[in-house]
């Protein structure tokens, strides 16, 4: 039985690679959501997001990449298979083979990933989310520089090993195994829905939003003044209470609720989130990225709506009663 299972990758490399990549990619997203983002399973689990990554793993990582690495590359780079079969000392003396190795890694990381894999990923993601191909391509272009830097740091050394050691049938299982942690990180930074970037329109759109907010706030302020408490007063009282009771927040709110509260607070106190990741500052750690995504998610709300949701969240989840009688 074990012998037959161990022979499966060699006998059916495409089926095995697709199944393994699908399971790995979906599992990595579930782990990211539940362990890194603190979502309760299954109540807060984003099934749509997991479906995106599992579908992507099955179709592209298991299918397309098998054809590319195990069929196309050996024909594009003659001598690649012979180089793999040589012992280590012979490889180190094989100048032609080492140059072929560099060409394979270079093509994969400078052509395949930036101009084929990433656009395909954003197209699949946007299709599942109900968006358009144009929106997918704008997101790809907006994220390209950051995605490439992350990819190169991880995959240049990994593919150097893969293309120099692994036989053809093992290339996809190797990628699937090594990429579990990378998929978790990529799921963390790219799994959630992303606003469509409008090149050159960020400042103008922010101005339009704020003008609209000013009108709406004036209308709602006049309406709420009869009740004795404007939305601005309500937000101010709730945020001051939160700052005075950090332990209550820590004990009663989940990670996703805290991030939502943070995003709403930034929307009210700072404004609409910038579209360029470099405008955020604070480095690129996972906590920073989670906060950035929370701010982006809250940026679609008008100012009064963000103020009201913030106060309602504090009231329902933390037991604050400052808004009673409004």
C-alpha positions in Angstrom: 0.0 0.0 0.0 2.7 2.5 1.0 4.7 1.5 -2.1 1.8 2.3 -4.4 1.2 5.6 -2.7 4.8 6.6 -2.9 4.7 5.8 -6.6 1.7 8.0 -7.2 3.6 11.2 -7.8 5.8 9.5 -10.4 3.0 7.7 -12.2 0.4 10.5 -12.2 2.4 13.7 -11.7 -0.3 16.0 -13.1 -3.2 14.6 -10.9 -1.0 14.5 -7.9 0.4 18.0 -8.4 -3.1 19.5 -8.9 -4.6 17.7 -5.9 -1.6 18.6 -3.6 -1.5 22.2 -4.7 -5.2 22.6 -4.3 -5.2 21.1 -0.7 -2.0 23.0 0.3 -3.2 26.4 -1.0 -6.7 26.1 0.6 -5.3 24.9 3.9 -2.7 27.7 4.0 -5.5 30.3 3.6 -7.6 28.7 6.4 -4.5 28.7 8.7 -3.9 32.3 7.9 -7.4 33.4 8.6 -7.8 31.4 11.9 -4.2 31.6 13.4 -2.8 34.9 12.0 -5.9 37.0 11.7 -7.7 35.5 14.7 -11.0 34.7 13.0 -13.2 32.2 14.7 -13.7 29.0 12.7 -16.2 28.4 11.1 -18.2 31.5 12.1 -15.8 34.2 10.7 -14.1 32.0 8.1 -14.1 33.6 4.7 -15.1 30.7 2.4 -14.9 32.8 -0.7 -11.3 33.7 0.0 -10.4 30.1 0.6 -12.1 29.1 -2.6 -10.0 31.6 -4.5 -6.8 30.2 -3.3 -7.8 26.5 -3.6 -9.0 27.1 -7.2 -5.8 28.9 -8.0 -3.7 26.1 -6.5 -5.6 23.4 -8.5 -5.7 25.1 -11.9 -2.5 27.1 -12.1 0.0 25.9 -9.5 -0.8 22.3 -10.1 -1.7 22.3 -13.8 -0.1 25.2 -15.7 3.1 25.2 -13.7 3.5 21.4 -14.2 3.4 22.0 -18.0 5.8 25.0 -17.7 8.4 23.4 -15.4 8.3 19.8 -16.5 7.5 20.1 -20.2 8.4 23.6 -21.5 11.5 24.3 -19.5 13.4 21.2 -20.5 12.8 22.2 -24.2 13.5 25.9 -23.6 16.7 25.1 -21.8 18.6 22.1 -23.3 20.8 20.4 -20.8 18.6 21.1 -17.8 17.7 17.5 -17.2 21.3 16.3 -17.7 22.5 18.9 -15.1 20.0 17.6 -12.5 21.3 14.1 -12.8 24.9 15.0 -12.2 26.5 14.7 -8.7 27.1 17.9 -6.8 30.8 18.2 -7.5 30.2 17.8 -11.3 27.5 20.4 -11.1 29.8 23.0 -9.5 32.3 22.4 -12.3 29.7 22.6 -15.1 29.8 26.2 -16.2 27.2 25.6 -19.0 24.9 23.8 -16.7 25.1 26.6 -14.0 24.4 29.2 -16.7 21.3 27.2 -17.7 20.2 27.1 -14.1 20.5 30.9 -13.9 18.5 31.3 -17.1 15.7 29.1 -15.7 15.5 31.0 -12.5 15.8 34.3 -14.3 13.0 33.5 -16.8 10.8 32.2 -14.0 11.2 35.2 -11.8 11.6 38.0 -14.3 9.1 36.9 -17.0 6.8 34.1 -15.7 5.8 35.4 -12.3 5.5 39.2 -13.0 3.9 39.0 -16.4 2.0 35.7 -16.5 1.4 34.3 -13.0 0.5 37.5 -11.1 -2.0 38.7 -13.8 -3.6 35.3 -13.9 -3.9 35.3 -10.1 -5.6 38.7 -10.0 -7.9 37.7 -12.9 -9.1 34.5 -11.1 -9.5 36.4 -7.8 -11.5 39.2 -9.4 -13.7 36.7 -11.3 -14.7 34.9 -8.1 -15.3 38.2 -6.4 -17.6 39.3 -9.3 -15.3 42.0 -10.7 -14.0 42.8 -14.1 -10.8 41.9 -16.0 -10.0 45.6 -16.2 -10.2 45.9 -12.4 -8.0 42.8 -12.0 -5.3 44.3 -14.3 -5.3 47.6 -12.4 -4.8 45.8 -9.1 -2.0 43.7 -10.6 -0.2 46.8 -11.9 -0.7 48.6 -8.6 0.7 45.7 -6.6 3.4 44.6 -9.0 6.5 46.1 -7.4 5.7 44.9 -3.9 4.6 41.4 -5.1 7.8 40.9 -7.1 10.0 41.9 -4.2 8.2 39.4 -1.9 8.4 36.7 -4.6 12.1 37.1 -5.3 13.1 37.0 -1.7 11.4 33.7 -1.3 11.5 31.9 -4.6 14.9 32.8 -6.1 16.7 30.6 -3.6 13.9 28.0 -3.7 13.9 27.6 -7.4 17.7 27.5 -7.5 17.4 24.3 -5.5 14.4 23.0 -7.4 15.9 23.4 -10.9 19.3 22.0 -9.8 18.2 19.0 -7.7 14.6 17.9 -8.3 13.7 15.5 -11.2 11.0 16.7 -13.5 8.2 14.8 -11.8 9.2 16.2 -8.4 9.3 19.9 -9.3 5.6 20.7 -8.6 5.5 18.6 -5.3 8.6 20.5 -4.2 7.0 23.9 -5.0 3.8 22.9 -3.3 5.6 21.8 -0.1 7.9 24.9 0.1 5.2 27.3 -0.8 2.9 26.6 2.2 4.4 29.4 4.3 4.6 31.7 1.3 1.0 31.1 0.5 0.0 32.0 4.0 1.8 35.3 3.7 0.4 36.0 0.3 -3.1 35.1 1.5 -2.6 37.5 4.4 -1.6 40.5 2.2 -3.7 39.8 -0.9 -6.6 37.5 0.2 -9.1 40.2 1.1 -11.1 42.3 -1.5 -9.1 45.3 -2.6 -10.4 48.6 -3.8 -9.7 49.2 -7.5 -6.9 51.8 -7.8 -7.5 54.8 -10.0 -4.1 56.0 -11.3 -3.7 59.7 -10.7 -7.1 60.1 -9.1 -6.4 59.4 -5.4 -6.2 63.0 -4.3 -9.2 64.1 -6.4 -11.3 61.2 -5.3 -10.5 61.9 -1.7 -11.5 65.5 -2.2 -14.8 64.5 -3.8 -15.5 62.0 -1.0 -14.8 64.7 1.7 -17.1 67.2 -0.1 -19.9 64.6 -0.2 -19.2 63.8 3.5 -19.4 67.5 4.4 -22.9 67.8 2.8 -24.1 64.5 4.4 -22.7 65.4 7.8 -24.4 68.8 7.7 -27.7 67.2 6.9 -27.3 64.4 9.6 -25.9 66.9 12.1 -29.0 69.0 11.8 -31.2 65.9 12.1 -29.4 64.5 15.1 -29.1 67.9 16.9 -32.8 67.5 17.8 -31.9 64.4 19.7 -29.2 66.3 21.5 -26.1 64.3 20.2 -24.5 64.6 16.8 -22.7 61.7 15.2 -19.4 63.5 15.9 -20.3 63.8 19.6 -21.2 60.2 19.6 -18.0 59.1 18.0 -15.9 61.3 20.3 -17.5 59.9 23.4 -17.2 56.3 22.3 -13.5 56.7 21.2 -12.6 58.4 24.5 -14.3 55.5 26.4 -12.3 53.0 24.4 -9.0 54.7 25.1 -9.9 54.7 28.8 -10.8 51.0 28.9 -8.1 49.1 26.9 -8.4 46.0 29.1 -12.1 45.7 28.3 -11.3 45.9 24.6 -8.6 43.3 24.9 -10.9 40.9 26.8 -14.2 41.2 24.9 -13.2 41.8 21.2 -11.9 39.3 18.7 -9.0 40.3 16.5 -11.2 41.0 13.5 -13.4 43.2 15.6 -10.4 45.2 16.9 -9.2 45.6 13.4 -12.6 46.9 12.3 -12.7 49.3 15.2 -9.2 50.5 14.2 -10.2 50.9 10.6 -13.2 53.0 11.5 -11.2 55.1 13.8 -8.6 55.9 11.1 -11.4 56.6 8.6 -12.9 59.2 11.0 -9.7 60.8 12.4 -7.4 60.6 9.3 -9.6 60.2 6.3 -9.7 57.9 3.3 -6.8 55.4 3.2 -4.1 56.1 0.5 -4.0 53.8 -2.5 -0.2 53.5 -2.5 1.2 51.1 0.1 4.3 53.2 0.5 2.2 56.0 1.9 1.3 54.1 5.0 4.8 53.9 6.6 5.4 51.7 9.6 7.2 48.8 7.7 5.6 45.8 6.2 5.0 43.5 9.1 1.8 41.4 9.3 0.2 43.5 12.0 0.9 46.7 10.0 -0.6 45.1 6.9 -3.7 43.9 8.8 -4.3 47.4 10.1 -3.8 48.9 6.6 -6.4 46.5 5.2 -8.8 47.4 7.9 -8.4 51.1 7.1 -8.9 50.4 3.4 -12.0 48.4 4.1 -13.5 51.3 6.2 -12.6 53.9 3.6 -15.7 53.2 1.5 -17.9 54.6 4.3 -18.9 58.3 4.6 -17.7 60.1 7.7 -21.1 60.0 9.5 -21.6 56.3 8.7 -18.1 55.4 10.0 -18.8 57.4 13.2 -22.1 55.7 13.8 -20.7 52.2 13.1 -17.8 52.9 15.5 -20.1 53.9 18.3 -22.5 51.0 17.6 -19.6 48.5 17.7 -18.4 49.9 21.1 -21.9 49.8 22.4 -22.9 46.2 21.3 -19.5 44.5 21.9 -18.1 46.4 24.9 -21.3 47.4 26.8 -20.7 51.1 26.5 -23.9 53.1 27.2 -22.8 56.6 26.3 -25.1 56.8 23.3 -28.3 55.9 25.2 -31.0 58.5 24.6 -29.7 59.7 21.3 
